[in-house]
Every structure is written in C-alpha cells, then in structure tokens.
Amino acid sequence: MKVKVLSLLVPALLVAGAANAAEIYNKDGNKLDLYGKIDGLHYFSDDKSVDGDQTYMRVGVKGETQINDQLTGYGQWEYNVQANNTESSSDQAWTRLAFAGLKFGDAGSFDYGRNYGVVYDVTSWTDVLPEFGGDTYGSDNFLQSRANGVATYRNSDFFGLVDGLNFALQYQGKNGSVSGEGALSPTNNGRTALKQNGDGYGTSLTYDIYDGISAGFAYSNSKRLGDPRTASWHWVVATTLKPTPAV
C-alpha cells in the first residue's frame, strides 16, 4: 500500500508535551497546564479505507497539587476529536487519557485510570513522528498502549539512589464480556473481541546510560476472556539515542 500524506500541524496553544504546555495556573503548590494541537491531515492512498481527509484535534489538561513536602496529587485528561466525519456521526470523539494519582517523594508514584500500558514505556521511543510513529501496537489491546482500568506504580532514579534507573509495575482489571468473543459486532458493553482483555500485569525497566543513550525492557501478561487458560504476553527490549537537552 502506498500512502502519501499532506499534513499541516497547527499548535493549539502549544504542541502536546509537558515542556511546551501552556501554564494556566501556578500558585501555592497547585498547578494546571493546558496542551493541544490541530492537525490538518489528508492521505493520498490506493487503499480506499484510509484515503482522504484525516483531520483531527487533541486537547488535554495536566494538574498537580502539593499536599505536603513529600506528597503530591496529580492527574491528566486528554481528548481527541475527529474533524473528518459528519456532525451526526457517533464515533468522532473519545477520551485518550484520564487518570489520577499520588506521588510519595522518592518512594515513587501510584495512579489509576485510563493510561498508557507499561509496554509503551519502551515502544514510545519509536513514537516520535507526526504521523505513522509507534505503529507496532494499538490502543485498548492489553498493556501495549492506552488502556482502561490500569493501576500503575512508578519509581524514578531507583528511590533516588541511581540516576536514570526507572521502573514501573502495572495491573489491569478485565474489560469486556465473554459473550460475543470472536464476533465482529460489539458486546453489550461496547467492546469488540479485539478490544477485550482479562486480568493482566506488566513491568518495565529503563536506564539512561550516558548522554542520550538509553536501554529499556518491558513485559506484560494478560488473560484472554474467552479461555482463562490462555494468555497474551509481550516483551520488548530496546536501546535508543535521545537528543540531549540543551543546557
């Protein structure tokens, strides 16, 4: 399949990312940032399922509140709106991220909600292009990318003892119903068979070696709803060269 892309990326207040977020409020330990983008996007392809307008908009907010010198509450919400469909369409907007948590100083952080699976801690290193980045895995497919009902513990710099050594532990409760397993039509809670998952867990480990060189490992294992004796598991090992931040 040959695909040509015409993309006009317009930052809406900012480009998505913490470093470029527009600060809305910052006072007395309470912070609120707004980010988003509008992408005027058109595919030219011989595949009629993707050929044509792909314009979309994304907007999100990040916030945190300082509870005491060791405890911080935080949360994030991100929304996607497709601008390539009719106004009466029922599938033109959805929530990408929605989670809240607590950070306990050097002891790490814990959050719950719709968030990225830990496999994405490593595969995100290939998701840096405006389009067609990080295409190995998709959302709502175990712990590979964005997923519902994930509880995540993260620790940076290994309890403050080893700079650049980060790890995460994650658990996901089941999403979906065994009824309709393998069918193309949605189940009674709106999930197709490909978007269902049983209980699962995962872990990731990354280490910033030197001047933008990093190595990482991620593993996940999730039960399948149709047959509890079977499971879906993934593991990823990678190294990457990342630009060193300007001083």
N, C-alpha and C positions, 0 to 999 in steps of 0.2 A: 504494500500500500504506500503510495506516495502522498505526502501531505506537505503543502506549503502554507505557511502561517503569516498573516498580516496582523500585527499586534501593536496597539497604541496604548501604552501603560500610563495612566494618569494618577499620580498620588492624590488621594482624597484626604487632605490634611497632612498626610505622611505616607511613607511606604511601610508596609507591615514589618514590625520588628521593634524590639524593646529600645534599641539605641535611637531610633528615629520617631518614637511615639510622641504625640503632642500632649504635653502635660496640662491637664485640665485643673487639677487641684493638688496642692502640696503644702500641708500645714499641720503642725502638732503631731507628726508621725503618721498622718493619713495622706495617701497618695492615690490619684486617679489619672490614668493615661488613656488617650483615645488614639486608635490607629485604623487604617483602612486603605483601600485602593479601588480604582475603577479601571478595568481592562477592556478596551475596545478591541475585540478579537474576532478574526474571521479565518476559517480553514478553507483551503482550496484542495480538495481531495477527490480521487476516483471512488472512494468509499462513501456512499450516499448517507450512511448513518452518522457521519461526523462532518460532512461537507456543509459549509455555510456559517452563519453567524454563531459565535460562542461568547458574546459579550457578557460580562458579569461584574458584580460589585461585592466587596467584602468590607465589613466594619467590625470593630471589636473594642472592648474596654478591658483594662487591667487595673486592679486596685490592690492596695495593701494598707493595713493599719498596725501601728506599733502598740502592742498591748503592754509589754514591759521590755526591759533591756535584753531579755532572752527569748521572748515570744512575739511572733508576728503573724497576723492573719492575712491571707491573700486570696485572690480569686481572679478568674478570667472568663470572658464570654466573647464568642466570635460568631458572626452570622454571614451567610452567603446568599446573595440574591442574583438569580439569573435574569438577564435582560434580553434573552433571545427567544422568548416564548410569549404567548398571548396573555392578556391580563386575566383571563378566566382560567388559566392553567393552574392545576393543583400541585405541581411539583417544581415550582420556580424559586423556592426559598427554603432554607433549612439551617439549623444550628450546627456549626462545626465543632465548637468547644464550649463547655460550660462546667467549671469545676471550682471548688473552694477548698482551702486547707490551712494548715498551721505550720510555721517554721520554728524549730526549737534550737536556735543558736547553732553551734557546731554539731549538735546531735542529729541534724537533718530536718526534713520536712515530710508531712503526710497530707495528702489531699484525696478527694473523691469526686467523681462526676464523669462527664464526657471529656476524655483527654486522649493524648497520644499513648499508644502502647509502647512498651519498652524496646521492642524490636526497632522502632523508629529512631531510637537514640543513636543507632549506627547507620541505618539506611537513610536518615536525614542528611547525611553527608553528601549524598548524590542528588538531593532535592534542593538545588540552588539556582536552577534556571527559571526564567519567567514562564516557560511552558515546556511540557514533556520531561520535567525533572522528577526523580524518585518514582518511576512508574512500575517498579518491581512488585510492589504491594499496594492494595487498595484499602479504603476505609471500611469499617464495620465488618472486618474479616479477621476475627480473633484479635491478637495483640500486635498486629502488623502496622497499623496506622491509627487514625482517630477511631475511638471505640466507646461504647456506653458502659456505665457501671464499673469503672476501674478504680481501685484503691491503690495508691502509689506512695511508696516511701523512697525518698531520695536523700543521698548524702554527698556533699561536695568536699573535695580535698580530704577525704577519709577522716572525718571527725576533726578536721583542722590540723592533722598531723602530716599529711603528704600532699603537697601542692599538685593539682592537676589530676589526682586519682579520684574518680567519681563512680558511684554505683547506685543502682536502683533495684527495688523489689516491687512486684506488682501482682495484684489479684483481680480477676474479673468474674463476676457472677454471671449466671446463664442469661441469655437474651433470646427469646423466641419460644416456639412451641414445637413439640414433636409432630403435631398434626400438620399435614401438608409438607412434610420433609421430602425434598426432592422435586416438589412441584414448582412450576414457574410462577404460579399465582401467589399473592401474599397470604400469610397465615392470618389468624384472627387478630393478631397484634401488629399487623402491617409489615412483618419481616418475611422476605423470601428465604428459601432454604440456604442460599449462598450468604445471607446476612445473619444467620442464626449462630449461636455458639453455646457450648456448655461451660461449666466452671473451668477456669484456667488460671495459670500463673506464669510469671516470666521474670527475668532478671537481665541486667545489663551492667557492663563494666567498661569504662573508658579511661584512657590515660593520655594526658598531654605530655608527650615525651620531651620535645625541645623545639622552640621557635616555629610553631605552627604545624609540627608533625605530631599526629595523634594516632593511637591504636584503640580498637574497640571490639567488644564481644557482646552478643545479645542472644538470649534463648527464651523461647516460650513454648508452653504445652497446654493445650485446651481440649476438653472433651467435646465430642460431637453429640448433638441432641438425639439423632436418630438411633444411635447404638452406643451406649455408655462404655462399651468395651473398646471402642476405637477412639483415637485422639488425633488432633492435628498438632504437629510440633514444627518449630522453625529454629534454626540457629544461623547466626551471621557473624563472620569475623572480617574485620576490615582495618585498613590503615588509610590515613588521609593527610593531605597537605592543606592546611588552612592559612589564609593570609594572617600575618602577624599584625595586631592592632598598632596603629600609629601612636607614637608616644607624644 
